[in-house]
Amino acid sequence: MKFIDLPAQQQRIREKIESRIRTVLDHGQYVSGPEIETLEAELAAYAGTKYAIACSSGTDALLLALMAHGIGPGDAVITTPFTFVATAGPIALLGAVPVFADIDPLTFNIDPSRVEAVVESFFTDGAGGRAADGNIRGRGLKLRGIIGVDLFGLPADYSRICAIARKYGLFVIEDAAQSFGARYLDKRAGALAEIGCTSFFPAKPLGAYGDGGMCFTDDEALAEKIRSIRIHGQGSDKYENVRIGINGRLDTLQAAVLLAKMEIFPEELELREEKAQRYRTLLGGTDSPVTCPRIPDGYASAWAQYSVLAREGIGRSDLLAKLKAADIPTAVYYPKPLHLQGAFAGLGYRPGDFPVSEDCAARIFSLPMNPYLTGEDQEKIASILKRP
Ligand SMILES: *Cc1c(COP(=O)(O)O)cnc(C)c1O
């Protein structure tokens, strides 16, 4: 049994992939080849945004989005501590400060009411009055924006997050690295905030055969800045540089692979949904040792992961050991929230600061999830978990 079954997927579309790779080998434009623009147009149409800018990874997509907003030293950006390190890394890399807000225990996504409390703390002085400049007293930081993360494929609550952001003049970036293909009402992930950033790391719902990412936006000025920063801050001419940028392009070969995979992506999403529903049928009862994920009304997850919580009083390590003994692969996303990571020790957070994230980190684990998982595999997983 495979956790993420890339070989089964490849078997289905190997010919399509080989033929598209052959086309790239024939035209020889390994950087900025025609497949890049084709992919950008196709994915912008799919996500429902005006612009899509392909780039070198999900991490670089976030970096480009933050750079397009001019983030730098003295700035603060709010995000969740319960995510992959790449959400907060780029904030710190630019010399700004990640400020964490705890998650909702049902969705594992950042809790808008916690976000609002953190935002208010920036604008409120000790006496309860508002400092119009948005500076934290004593720390001299200016709050600039919020990065929401669509953890495990489920979009965060952007209607509330964006309302808070509008009230205080902040930007919102959607970290859609795990959620490409997910939906909220009539909108797709990537299109739920000013800029959406996704990843094509091979294990993500839409994965390349190497690193890759994409920024989505409806804002022409931001799209232009991202395009420029992606290629050394280029101006209208190749050797005119109007700002500092990076080399953040997607390889043409990766775009070719992604175009082949896009042909079956909508069907794969349906298959993932089917597997998720089967897990819920098998493991959603009161006799189950785990709590299944809940998808709130109006949302559809891309099911990058199927993550469950060991119920109170049931040891996660015992459940993981039972699955391991039966050769069933599992993973723990994420065992340590970012506020407790050495990399962010300088921020001064302590254990207990984000109790919901810490509780989830102690009880969560992910079961095999991919479009090619069989019903028998899922039944086996459920019966092993339920075995006393
Ligand atoms: C994978 C991931 C990223 C980074 O994407 P890469 O393509 O690996 O750089 C960022 N945020 C989240 C939530 C991710 O899961």
The ligand as an SDF file (V2000), in Angstrom:
LIG
                    3D

 15 15  0  0  0  0  0  0  0  0999 V2000
    4.5170   22.1870    0.5320 C   0  0  0  0  0  0  0  0  0  0  0  0
    4.1410   23.4170    1.2310 C   0  0  0  0  0  0  0  0  0  0  0  0
    4.7720   24.6530    0.9940 C   0  0  0  0  0  0  0  0  0  0  0  0
    6.0160   24.7780    0.1600 C   0  0  0  0  0  0  0  0  0  0  0  0
    5.9460   24.2630   -1.1130 O   0  0  0  0  0  0  0  0  0  0  0  0
    7.2980   23.7760   -1.8420 P   0  0  0  0  0  0  0  0  0  0  0  0
    6.8620   23.6380   -3.2610 O   0  0  0  0  0  0  0  0  0  0  0  0
    7.7110   22.5020   -1.2170 O   0  0  0  0  0  0  0  0  0  0  0  0
    8.3110   24.8580   -1.6820 O   0  0  0  0  0  0  0  0  0  0  0  0
    4.2960   25.7740    1.6220 C   0  0  0  0  0  0  0  0  0  0  0  0
    3.2490   25.7150    2.4700 N   0  0  0  0  0  0  0  0  0  0  0  0
    2.6150   24.5600    2.7440 C   0  0  0  0  0  0  0  0  0  0  0  0
    1.4420   24.5720    3.6690 C   0  0  0  0  0  0  0  0  0  0  0  0
    3.0570   23.3730    2.1480 C   0  0  0  0  0  0  0  0  0  0  0  0
    2.4340   22.2200    2.4490 O   0  0  0  0  0  0  0  0  0  0  0  0
  1  2  1  0
  2  3  1  0
  2 14  2  0
  3  4  1  0
  3 10  2  0
  4  5  1  0
  5  6  1  0
  6  7  2  0
  6  8  1  0
  6  9  1  0
 10 11  1  0
 11 12  2  0
 12 13  1  0
 12 14  1  0
 14 15  1  0
M  END
$$$$
